[in-house]
Every structure is written in C-alpha cells, then in structure tokens.
Amino acid sequence: MKKEPSQAAAVNENLGVLIGLVRGEIVHDIETEMAGLGLDLRFTQFLIIKRLARLGPMSATELARSVELDGGAMTRQLDQLEKKGFLRRCPHEQDRRALRIELTEAGTAVWNQLDDCNDRVLAAAQRSLNDVEKSQLHDYLARVLGALRDKT
C-alpha cells in the first residue's frame, strides 16, 4: 500500500520534487477519469490525442518531440492508438516518404470526452486558489519554464 505524503511534508520538498508530485497526481487523476469513462488509455496516449486535437496532423517525429517520447516508444503508442481506431497514418502531401498522423472521427469524438476530463482535473487541482493566485501560478511556471529553456 502506497503511503501518501501529507500536505505539510509536500510543502517542504524542493521545487523539482514538488513539481513531480503535482504531475503524478494530475496523471493519476486523468487516468482515473478515463477509466471512469470506460476508456482503456494511458496518460501518454491522452497526451498524443490532445496534441493532435489541438495542433492538427503532424509527423511522428514532431508528435514524439511534443510529448517527449523516443521514436520506438512513439511507434508503439501510435500502433496501439491506430488499433483502437483513434488515429491514422496518412501520406504526407509534399514528401511521399513521410507520413502524417491525424485523428480519425473516433479519435476526435474521444478527445471531446477527454477535453472535459482534462478541464475537470486541472480545475480540481487549482480549487484552493483564487483567480489572482491561478494567474500568478501560471505566470510563475511559465517563467520557470522559460528560464529552463533559455540556454544563453
């Protein structure tokens, strides 16, 4: 049985651990929501569907980069999602050697369910914050991300 850290203990963690704990809770809650909808999907598959729904068709390489997967792991995830009927690999319009990954109608329909799930989980994660604090949290995290990405 997993022992849950108290909220007081989590506050004393360093930034990296705290961000990891928050991410872990979000992943768990989204997977729980998906299971409640009868969807046999993992969080990584949720991210792939989300990226395709929000950004449109893209190459497997672009998609892998956007969800931080290596090529082999992406291929396995795409195979599983294609088998479930949520996406398809289509020839690229300009490069006949390349493929574009796109959602099917079933994939778009499942995203419509998952988008609500995503919104519920993120709203619950921020329920103890007022509107100003939510905005500040977003700003702080965006600035931390920007600092981490700025290699100059």
Buried (B, 14 or more C-beta within 10 A) or exposed (E): EEEEEEEEEBEEEEEEEEEEBEEEBBBEBBBEBBEEEEBEBBBBBBBBBBBBBEEEBBBBEEBBEBBEBEEEEBEEBBEBBBEBEBBBBEEEEEEEEEBBBBBBEEBBEBBEBBBEBBEEBEEEBBEEEEEEEEEEEEEEEEEEEEEEEEEE
